[in-house]
Amino acid sequence: MPIELPKQILIVDDEADIRSVVQITLEISGGLEAETCSSGAAAIEFIAKTPPDLVLLDVMMPGMDGPETLKRLKAEPATASIPVIFMTAKVQPAEVEEYYRMGVAGVVSKPFNPRELVNSVMGFWTKIHAE
C-alpha cells in the first residue's frame, strides 16, 4: 500500500526569505500544501487550531527556539505525535544526535538545495510511516 503524502506542512522560520523558498519549493516541486509561521510561539498557536501533518522547524530563532517549540509540542497529547523535521546550519554529528534524542523525525541542513528539499522531506516522511 503506498504511503499517503502529507496534506498540510507547517514551515516555522524567523527568516521570511527561507519561509518563502521552502513554501514555494514544497508547493510547486512537491505538490504539497504548506503554511508558514515566523516564530515558535506563533507555531504553537497555529498548531493548536490547525494541526499539520508535518512541521519543518528552524532550530535557531529568537524567543522560543526550535528545541523549546519541539518540547512544547511533545508535551501535549494532541500534538505529541506530529512529526517535526529540524532545519538548521548546526549539523555537527553531536548536534544532530541531540536533535534525534529530542524526538525529531529528521534534520535538513541549511543552506539547503531547493531541488533536494522535497526529496529530503519525503524521505523522512516515508521513514516515519514505514516504522
Secondary structure, DSSP 8 states (H G I E B T S, - for coil): ------S-EEEE-S-HHHHHHHHHIIIIIT---EEEESSHHHHHHHHHHS--SEEEEES--SSS-HHHHHHHHHHSTTTTTS-EEEEES---HHHHHHHHHHT-SEEEESS--HHHHHHHHHHHHHHHHH-
